[in-house]
Amino acid sequence: MNRTAIASLIAAAGLAAALPAAFAQDAAAGDDRHHAAAAAQADPRFRANRASLDAILADAQRRHPGRVIDVSYDDGEYDIDIRGDDGRIVEFEYSARTGRLLEVDYD
């Protein structure tokens, strides 16, 4: 086997090892979405939570295209972190009651 073929095999093996981690991160973000939505619905202090998490996520991704890396709910607010194509992480804070954007923080 020549050096080029060996290098290609090593590179392919490294890529294959990285793929499951990438899929696990995407699956974790999906789980975060479900947990955040369930927490908002179960919060007895905020029974007026009417905003659609899907609509909020769409708005956040429209404002900063990229991959959603974290979604959480706390004290009547959704927090959404998106890693943009440029590598920057943007943190959005939305009202769970109204869906209004409350704050944006760029890391």
N, C-alpha and C positions, 0 to 999 in steps of 0.2 A: 504494500500500500504506500502511495507517495505522501509527501508532507502535506500537500493541499487537501487530499482526501481525509487525512487524520485531523487536520485543523477543522475541516467542515463537520466531521463527526463530533468533535469536542464542542464546537459552537452549537450544533443542533441539540446535544445533550443538555447544555446549559439553558437553552431556550425552553426545552421541554420541562425542565425543572422549575422555571419561572412561571409557566402558564398556569399551573394549579393555584399558585399564590394569587395571581391576578384574578382568576375566577372566584376565589374565596373572598377577596376584597369586594367584588361586585355583589356577591351573595350577601355579605355582611351589610352592605349599604341597603339592600332590599329588606333585610331583617330589621334594620334600624327604622325604616319607613313604617313597617307594620307595628313595631313596638311604640313608636311615637304617636301614630294614629290611635292605637288602642289606649294609650295613656291619656290622650286628650279627651277621648270619649268617656273614660272612666273617672275623670277628675270631677268630683262633686262640686267644687267651688266654681267651676267654669262650665256649667251645663249649657251655656249659650255658645259653646264652641261650634261655629257654623261653617268656618272656612274649610274648603276642601284642600287636603294636603297635596293632592295631585296638582291642583291649580297653583298652589304656592310653589311647589317644586318646578313647575313649568315656568313660572315667573322668574324664579331665581336663576334657572338655566338660561333663560332669555337674556337676563341682565349680565350673566357671566357664564358663557358656554364652557362646559367641561364635564368632569366626572364627579358625581355626588359621592363624597367620601364619608359623610356622617349626617344623620338626621336624628334630632332628639326633641323631646317636649319637656318643658319645665315651667311651672308657674304661669300657665296660660299663653306660653309662647313656644313656637317652633324655632329651633336653631338648625340651620342647614349650612354645611361646609362643602364647598365645591373647589376642586383642584382644576384650574384652567389649563389649557394647552400650553401656556407659557410656564407652568409649574407653580404659579402663585395660588395660594389658598385664600378664598374669600368666604367670610362667615356672614350669613344673613340671619336676621332675627325678624320673625313675622308674628303678628297677633293671631292666635288660634281662633279668636272670636270673629274678627273682621277680615283676616287675610291681608291686612295692611302691612307693608314693609316698615319695620320700626328702626332698624339699624343695620349698617353694613360696616364690616371691619376687614381691611385688607392686611394679610400677613406677608 
